[in-house]
Amino acid sequence: MSPNDIKSFKSIIILNELIINHRVFATIFNGADAMLEPLFIDLLSKGYIQITAGRYVETTKGVNTFNNFMDRYTEYLKVFDVFSFVDLEAGEFAFAKYYDFNTDSDWDQFKVNPRFDDVRIAVGLFKKLNPHEIVFMSFVNENRFDTASTGWQVELLSDNIWSEIDNIVNTAITPEQLGESTLLDIIEQGSKLMVELLKKEVEREKLLQTTIGNDTDEVEVEEYITYESYYDPYYVPDFWLFPLFIW
């Protein structure tokens, strides 16, 4: 993983604190926040944050960058998760059974069966995406960057978590191991399953809204239609095509 990748991922955590959690970072740092000062200086020098009334706040450039990451993160949750548990021998996806379970614990027990492999990195590499960013997103989803815990600043700046991400990427199944024809088949099957799951999710939401007497938002109902672009295994949305940060 490149130093710029690490700096970008750290910066996403900082922007999340500023934009989403409304955390106050004074220009005169106190306590553990003081170790973050070099990162804030970098963000300030590149125009992602600014100083207002003695505190660091996000700029329009910073908000746009964070929103771009959130577009990618939303896609990761909707599109890439389906590739996290695949039985390569049987050609089966654990997510095909997702709605067969009544509880999260039953689903969790099913999906950890050792017959399932994680091919998200292989799919990301095939689509020419940054594999480290995909793993970083999985860590974000698992709340591995728990900024409500004491000492989160130390963990963010240490090498441990970044080495862990690097190791996951380096030991993941690769496109070369699967072969192009197999990988294309996996992507095509997974993409169709993903759209089916999104349709079912919208249908369930629509039923729920009808039950409580409200109409489902038209945007929500039609959301899955956009994802049908993924029937093309080579499709990549525009928001993946440029770097998050320019350092």
C-alpha positions in Angstrom: 0.0 0.0 0.0 1.4 3.4 -1.0 2.0 6.2 1.5 -0.6 8.3 -0.3 -3.2 5.5 0.0 -2.6 5.4 3.8 -2.8 9.2 4.0 -6.0 9.3 2.0 -7.6 6.6 4.2 -6.6 8.5 7.3 -8.0 11.7 5.9 -11.4 10.0 5.2 -11.6 9.2 8.9 -10.8 12.8 9.8 -13.3 14.2 7.3 -16.0 11.8 8.6 -15.3 13.2 12.1 -15.7 16.8 10.9 -18.6 16.3 8.5 -20.7 13.5 10.0 -19.8 13.5 13.7 -19.3 17.3 13.9 -16.2 16.8 16.1 -14.4 19.9 17.1 -10.7 20.0 16.4 -9.2 23.3 17.7 -6.1 24.6 16.0 -4.4 24.4 19.3 -4.5 20.6 19.8 -5.0 19.1 23.2 -4.3 15.5 24.4 -4.2 12.7 21.9 -5.5 14.9 19.1 -2.0 16.6 19.0 -0.5 13.6 17.2 -3.0 14.3 14.3 -1.6 17.8 13.6 0.7 16.8 10.6 -2.4 15.2 8.9 -4.4 18.3 9.5 -1.6 20.5 8.1 -1.5 18.3 4.9 -5.3 18.6 4.5 -5.1 22.4 5.2 -2.3 22.9 2.6 -4.3 21.1 -0.1 -7.6 22.9 0.6 -9.6 20.1 2.0 -10.1 21.9 5.3 -9.8 25.5 6.5 -9.4 27.3 9.8 -12.5 29.2 11.1 -12.8 30.8 14.5 -9.9 28.8 15.8 -11.0 25.4 14.7 -10.6 23.2 11.7 -13.6 22.9 9.4 -14.2 21.2 6.1 -14.2 23.1 2.8 -16.4 22.5 -0.2 -13.5 20.6 -1.7 -13.3 18.4 1.4 -17.0 17.8 1.4 -17.0 16.8 -2.3 -14.1 14.4 -1.7 -15.9 12.8 1.2 -19.1 12.6 -0.8 -17.2 10.8 -3.6 -15.9 8.3 -1.1 -19.4 7.8 0.3 -20.6 7.1 -3.3 -18.0 4.4 -3.5 -18.7 3.1 -0.1 -22.4 2.8 -0.8 -21.6 0.9 -4.0 -19.3 -1.4 -2.0 -22.1 -2.3 0.4 -24.6 -2.9 -2.4 -22.4 -4.4 -5.1 -19.3 -6.0 -3.7 -20.7 -7.7 -0.7 -22.3 -10.3 -2.9 -18.8 -11.5 -3.8 -17.7 -12.0 -0.2 -19.0 -15.6 0.2 -18.7 -17.7 -3.0 -18.5 -21.5 -3.3 -16.1 -21.7 -6.2 -16.5 -25.4 -6.7 -20.3 -25.4 -6.7 -20.6 -22.0 -8.3 -23.0 -20.9 -5.5 -23.3 -17.6 -3.7 -24.1 -17.5 0.0 -26.2 -14.3 -0.6 -28.6 -16.4 -2.8 -29.9 -17.7 0.6 -29.9 -14.3 2.3 -33.7 -14.0 2.7 -34.0 -17.6 3.8 -32.9 -16.7 7.3 -35.1 -15.2 10.0 -32.3 -13.9 12.2 -28.9 -12.3 11.6 -27.2 -14.9 13.8 -28.5 -17.7 11.6 -27.3 -15.9 8.5 -23.9 -15.2 10.1 -23.5 -18.9 11.0 -24.3 -19.9 7.4 -22.0 -17.5 5.6 -18.9 -18.4 7.5 -19.0 -22.0 6.2 -15.4 -22.7 4.9 -16.7 -23.7 1.5 -17.2 -20.0 0.8 -14.3 -17.9 -0.5 -14.0 -14.1 -0.6 -13.5 -12.9 -4.2 -14.1 -9.2 -3.7 -10.4 -8.4 -4.2 -10.3 -10.4 -7.4 -13.4 -8.6 -8.7 -12.0 -5.2 -7.8 -8.7 -5.9 -9.5 -10.5 -7.1 -12.6 -12.4 -3.8 -12.7 -9.1 -2.0 -12.1 -10.1 -0.6 -8.7 -7.8 -0.1 -5.7 -7.9 -3.3 -3.7 -6.6 -1.6 -0.6 -9.6 0.8 -0.7 -12.0 -2.1 -0.9 -10.5 -3.6 2.3 -10.5 -0.2 3.9 -14.2 0.0 3.2 -14.8 -3.4 4.8 -12.9 -2.1 7.9 -15.0 1.0 8.0 -18.2 -1.2 7.7 -16.9 -3.3 10.6 -16.2 -0.1 12.7 -12.5 -1.0 12.9 -11.9 2.8 13.1 -13.9 3.4 16.3 -13.4 7.1 16.9 -15.6 6.9 20.0 -12.9 4.8 21.8 -10.0 6.1 23.8 -6.8 6.1 21.9 -8.3 5.9 18.4 -5.8 8.5 17.2 -2.9 6.1 18.1 -4.5 3.3 16.2 -5.1 5.5 13.2 -1.5 6.6 13.0 0.1 3.3 13.8 1.3 0.8 11.2 -0.8 -2.1 12.6 -4.1 -1.6 10.9 -2.5 -0.6 7.6 -0.2 -3.6 7.6 -3.3 -5.8 8.3 -5.1 -4.3 5.2 -1.9 -4.8 3.1 -1.7 -8.4 4.3 -5.3 -9.1 3.3 -4.7 -7.8 -0.2 -1.5 -9.7 -0.6 -3.1 -13.0 0.4 -6.4 -12.6 -1.3 -7.6 -14.7 -4.3 -6.4 -13.0 -7.5 -7.9 -12.8 -11.0 -5.0 -14.9 -12.2 -5.8 -17.7 -9.8 -9.4 -17.8 -11.0 -8.8 -17.4 -14.7 -10.6 -14.8 -16.9 -13.5 -17.0 -18.0 -14.2 -18.2 -14.4 -14.0 -14.6 -13.1 -16.2 -13.3 -15.8 -18.8 -15.9 -15.0 -18.6 -15.1 -11.3 -19.1 -11.4 -11.9 -22.0 -12.0 -14.3 -23.7 -14.4 -11.8 -23.0 -12.2 -8.8 -24.3 -9.0 -10.6 -27.6 -10.7 -11.5 -28.0 -11.9 -8.0 -27.2 -8.4 -6.6 -29.9 -6.8 -8.7 -32.4 -9.5 -7.7 -31.6 -8.9 -4.0 -32.0 -5.1 -4.5 -35.4 -5.7 -6.2 -36.5 -7.9 -3.3 -35.3 -5.3 -0.8 -37.3 -2.6 -2.6 -40.4 -4.9 -2.8 -40.2 -5.7 0.9 -39.8 -2.0 1.7 -42.8 -1.2 -0.6 -44.9 -3.8 1.2 -43.9 -2.3 4.6 -44.7 1.2 3.5 -48.1 0.0 2.1 -48.8 -1.7 5.4 -48.2 1.5 7.4 -50.1 3.6 4.9 -47.3 5.4 3.2 -46.3 5.3 -0.5 -42.8 4.2 -1.3 -40.5 6.9 -2.6 -40.3 6.6 -6.4 -36.5 7.0 -6.3 -36.2 4.1 -3.9 -38.5 1.9 -6.0 -36.4 2.5 -9.1 -33.0 2.4 -7.4 -32.3 -1.2 -8.5 -32.8 -0.2 -12.2 -29.6 1.8 -12.1 -27.7 -1.3 -10.9 -28.7 -3.3 -13.9 -25.8 -1.6 -15.6 -23.7 -4.1 -13.7 -24.9 -6.9 -16.0 -21.9 -5.7 -18.0 -19.0 -7.2 -16.1 -16.7 -4.4 -17.2 -18.9 -1.6 -16.0 -17.4 0.8 -13.5 -19.2 4.0 -12.4 -17.5 7.3 -13.0 -16.9 8.1 -9.3 -14.2 5.3 -9.3 -12.2 6.8 -12.2 -10.3 9.5 -10.3 -8.3 9.6 -7.1 -10.0 10.6 -3.9 -7.2 13.1 -2.9 -4.5 14.9 -4.8 -1.4 15.1 -2.6 
